[in-house]
Amino acid sequence: YLDDPHELTEYVRKPKLGREGANVTIVGAGFETQTGGVYGDEGYVYQLLDPLPQFDDMRPALGAWIVGDESAGLGIRETSGLVTDNGAAFVPHRIPQ
């Protein structure tokens, strides 16, 4: 959603133009948390809260790079919190041709 969370009771609010987990608000069952930052003047998006799974107390997020029609790389970022931010551990993987 682009204006409010509507029927969502557990959701994440993210700035439309943000970076590295700044200005994210998470509303869950019995809790609310937010990160600081300078983003949000352009508005927010609201998404259903669906936390990443935990492995050894870390939450990995995968990002893929595509160049043209070819896979080029994969990045794995891990953090112990609910928001993947600029403090997350990062391991890049290059996919050679």
Secondary structure, DSSP 8 states (H G I E B T S, - for coil): --S--TT-SSEEEEESS--TTTT-EEEETTEEEE---S--TT-EEEEE------BTTBEEEEEEEEETTEEEEEEEEEESSSS--TTSEEEEEE---
